[in-house]
Amino acid sequence: MGCESEQFVLPDEVRNVGMLLDWLLLHDARFQAIEVYIDVILVSVNSNYAGRDYPLQKNDEVIFTPPIAGG
C-alpha cells in the first residue's frame, strides 16, 4: 500500500472488519487494489485473526496480510 502503517479516524458507522474493508475501498484509490484479493486477505485485530463480522473498537490495530503462495 506504499506505507508501513497508517492511522484513520473511522466514521461511527464502521463497526466491524467488513465495514472497514468496504470503507477503505471507497476512501482512497490506493486501497482499490485490494478489491481483487478481498476474499483471501487475512485480517488481524490486536493480534487476533478476525473475520468480516469481528467488531472494531477505538484504537484497535488492524493488520492486513496479503495472500502469499508457497508450501
N, C-alpha and C positions, 0 to 999 in steps of 0.2 A: 504494500500500500504506500510505499515511499517514506515510511517513518517507523521508528521503533515503538512509539506509543503516542496516544492522542487522548485528550480529555474532552468530553462533551457534557453539556448540561441538557438532559433529555426533557422533552415535554412530559407533563404528568400522564398523558395517555399511553406512554410507552411503559408498560408494566411487566413485560416478560421478554425472554430472548427472541421469540418470534417477532414480536412487535419491534424490537431493536433492529433486527435484520431488515425488516421492511422499511423502517425509518431511515436506516443508513443508505439503502438503495436510492431513496428519494432525496436524501440530504446533500449528497456530494457525488459528482460524476466519478471520482476515484473508486467509490465503492460499487459502482455498477459492474465492475469486473468480477465481483464475487457471485453475481447472479447465476452464472453457469455452474457454479460449484455449491449453490445454496443448500442442496440436499446432502452434501458429503463433507461440508466444513465441520470440524469438531469445535465445539464451543465449551469453554470452561468459565465458571463464575466463581471467583475467590478460590481457585484451585480445585474446584469440583466440576466434573463433566456435567453439562446441562443440556437438556432438550429444549425445544421451542417453547414449551409451557413453563419453564423454570422462571419463577418470579425474580424481578430485579428490585434492588433497594438502592437508595442514595449511597454513593461512594463504593459500590461494587466494582471489582476489577474483572473485566470481561476479556478473555483471550480467544482469538480465532486461530485455529491451527489449520493450515491448508492441507488438502488431500495430498498424500505422498504415496509413491509406489515403491515396492521393494519386497523383499522376502527373506 
